[in-house]
């Protein structure tokens, strides 16, 4: 039998006064109760994301890439604006 899955919860909003961080962290706490998951939260407001796609990854992007690469399952908590996710 396989061990615990690495669940990555991505809080995908950078706006001030956002609510998604509260929802994402609540979800992560609920998932941590399960014996099936090791949970890691990625809050993109805390990651130095470039505004353009760069050829060479910054140190922050390398860390983020490694975190995502090692994930087994993902939950993306994102706001909805005008029936779509934010462009950023």
N, C-alpha and C positions, 0 to 999 in steps of 0.2 A: 504494500500500500504506500502511496506517495505521502510525503509530509505536508505541512501547511503550505498554502498558497500565499504568495506575496501579492497583496491587494494594494494598488496605488490609487489613492483618492486625489483627484486633481481639482483644485479650486480655481476655476478659470475666469476670474474677474479681477480687474485691477482698479475698479472705480472706488472713489471715496463713498463712504456710507453704504457700502454693499451689504447684502444679506447672505450671499452665497458662502462666505467664510463660516458663518454660524451653522448653516445647513451642512456644509462639508465636514466640519469638525464634529458635529453631532453624529453624522453618519459614520464617521471613522470610529468614534467611541462605541457605537452600537456594533460595528463589525468586529471590534476587538474582543467583544464578549464571546464571539464564536471561536470554537477550538480549531476552525479550519483556516484561519487567516492570520498572517502577519501583516499589519497595516502600516503604510507610510503615506503621509499627507504631503502633497506638493501644492503650495500656494504660489501661483504665478506672480502675485503681487510682491513676493519675497525673492523672486528670481530675476536677475539682470538680463532680461530678454532683449535681443537686438530688434530694432524696428524694421530691418531689412534682412533678407537671407544672405548670410555671409559664407564665403568659401571655407574659411578657417573658423572652427568653433572656439568661442571664448571659454575660459575656465568654468564659468557658471553654466554654460550650455553643455560642456563635457560632463559635469556632475549631473545635470538634468537628464541628459541622454543615457547615462549609465543607470540612473534610477529607473527610467522608463524601460530600458532594455531588459532589466532584471525582473520586471513585473510579470506576474502571471495573469492578472485580471485588473481591470481599470474601471473606475467610476469617475465620470466628469460632471462636476457641479458647475453649471453655467447659467447665467441669466438669459432671459429672452427679451429682445427688443424688436418690436414690430414684426413679430412672428418668426424671428430668426436669432441665431446666436450672434454675439458681438463680432465684428470684423477682426479685431485684434486677436 
